[in-house]
């Protein structure tokens, strides 16, 4: 009996950078949606679907990943892609928000998970918030 490890590229690595935490969350949702359905979020409307979310986490980085994971789960439940985020309340460990989107027939790319690997939401030297997000596809 034996086993071997083989290289496998099944991840997409995305860098998000913005002036505010709110903009990071918006850009991350848009980036994830672009992976799922290219060009879908280029429409001007919010979309007919609205889903309210309440997420708590241990810190801002985990809050971002947990938010994206929940949005991903809702996308599969609703067979939809969500392009816009309306934040009602946000603290370092709490997000109350609504996401808006529309139904789709088929995804361009399925995302299995949003990972915590490499995620670290920090202020960079240009005084912007940034992090990397790894999507398991």
C-alpha positions as CSV (number, residue, x, y, z in Angstrom):
1,X,0.0,0.0,0.0
2,X,1.2,3.5,-0.8
3,X,0.0,7.0,-1.3
4,X,1.3,10.0,-3.2
5,X,0.7,13.7,-3.3
6,X,0.1,15.3,-6.7
7,X,-0.2,19.0,-7.5
8,X,-3.7,20.3,-7.9
9,X,-4.7,23.8,-8.7
10,X,-8.2,24.3,-7.4
11,X,-8.0,27.7,-5.9
12,X,-8.5,31.3,-7.0
13,X,-6.5,33.9,-5.0
14,X,-8.0,37.3,-4.9
15,X,-6.6,40.5,-3.4
16,X,-9.0,43.1,-2.1
17,X,-8.0,46.6,-1.3
18,X,-10.2,49.6,-0.3
19,X,-10.2,52.8,1.7
20,X,-12.9,51.5,4.1
21,X,-13.9,48.2,5.7
22,X,-17.3,48.6,4.1
23,X,-15.7,48.9,0.6
24,X,-13.6,45.8,1.3
25,X,-16.8,43.8,2.0
26,X,-18.5,45.3,-1.1
27,X,-15.4,44.5,-3.4
28,X,-15.1,41.0,-2.0
29,X,-18.7,40.2,-2.7
30,X,-18.3,41.6,-6.3
31,X,-15.1,39.7,-6.8
32,X,-16.7,36.4,-5.6
33,X,-19.7,37.1,-7.9
34,X,-17.4,37.7,-10.8
35,X,-15.9,34.3,-10.3
36,X,-19.3,32.7,-10.2
37,X,-20.8,34.5,-13.2
38,X,-18.5,36.7,-15.2
39,X,-20.0,40.1,-16.0
40,X,-23.3,39.4,-14.2
41,X,-22.8,42.3,-11.8
42,X,-22.2,44.9,-14.5
43,X,-26.0,45.7,-14.5
44,X,-27.1,48.9,-12.7
45,X,-30.0,47.5,-10.6
46,X,-29.9,45.9,-7.2
47,X,-31.8,42.8,-8.4
48,X,-35.1,41.4,-7.3
49,X,-33.7,39.1,-4.6
50,X,-33.0,40.5,-1.2
51,X,-31.5,38.4,1.7
52,X,-30.9,39.7,5.2
53,X,-27.8,38.5,7.0
54,X,-26.6,38.7,10.6
55,X,-23.1,37.4,11.1
56,X,-20.9,37.3,14.2
57,X,-17.3,36.4,14.3
58,X,-14.2,36.7,16.5
59,X,-12.6,39.6,14.4
60,X,-12.9,41.6,11.2
61,X,-10.9,39.1,9.1
62,X,-13.1,36.2,10.2
63,X,-16.2,38.4,9.7
64,X,-15.3,39.0,6.1
65,X,-14.7,35.3,5.4
66,X,-17.8,34.3,7.3
67,X,-19.8,36.9,5.3
68,X,-18.6,35.6,2.0
69,X,-19.2,32.0,3.1
70,X,-22.8,32.9,4.0
71,X,-23.3,34.8,0.8
72,X,-22.0,31.8,-1.1
73,X,-24.3,29.5,0.7
74,X,-27.3,31.7,0.0
75,X,-26.3,31.9,-3.7
76,X,-26.5,28.1,-4.0
77,X,-29.8,28.0,-2.0
78,X,-31.4,30.7,-4.1
79,X,-29.7,29.7,-7.4
80,X,-28.7,33.3,-7.7
81,X,-25.7,35.7,-7.8
82,X,-25.6,38.6,-5.3
83,X,-24.0,41.8,-6.5
84,X,-24.8,44.5,-4.0
85,X,-24.4,44.9,-0.2
86,X,-26.3,47.2,2.1
87,X,-24.7,47.4,5.5
88,X,-27.1,48.2,8.3
89,X,-24.8,47.7,11.3
90,X,-21.1,46.8,11.4
91,X,-18.7,46.3,14.3
92,X,-15.4,44.5,14.3
93,X,-17.2,41.2,15.1
94,X,-20.8,41.8,13.8
95,X,-22.4,42.4,10.5
96,X,-26.1,43.1,9.8
97,X,-26.7,43.6,6.2
98,X,-28.7,42.8,3.1
99,X,-27.4,41.4,-0.1
100,X,-29.2,41.9,-3.5
101,X,-29.0,39.7,-6.5
102,X,-30.9,37.9,-9.2
103,X,-31.5,34.3,-10.3
104,X,-29.2,32.6,-12.8
105,X,-29.5,29.6,-15.0
106,X,-26.0,28.4,-14.7
107,X,-22.7,29.4,-13.0
108,X,-19.5,29.9,-14.9
109,X,-17.5,28.6,-12.0
110,X,-18.6,26.8,-8.8
111,X,-16.9,27.8,-5.6
112,X,-16.7,25.1,-3.0
113,X,-15.6,27.3,-0.1
114,X,-14.1,30.6,0.9
115,X,-11.0,29.8,3.0
116,X,-9.3,31.5,5.9
117,X,-5.9,30.7,4.4
118,X,-4.0,33.9,3.8
119,X,-6.9,36.1,5.0
120,X,-5.6,38.9,7.1
121,X,-7.4,42.2,6.9
122,X,-4.9,45.0,7.6
123,X,-4.1,48.6,6.8
124,X,-1.3,48.7,4.3
125,X,1.4,51.4,3.7
126,X,-1.0,53.4,1.5
127,X,-3.4,53.5,4.5
128,X,-5.9,51.2,2.7
129,X,-7.5,48.1,4.0
130,X,-6.3,44.9,2.2
131,X,-6.5,41.2,2.4
132,X,-6.1,38.1,0.2
133,X,-9.0,35.7,-0.1
134,X,-8.6,32.2,-1.3
135,X,-11.6,30.5,-3.0
136,X,-11.6,26.7,-3.3
137,X,-13.0,25.8,-6.7
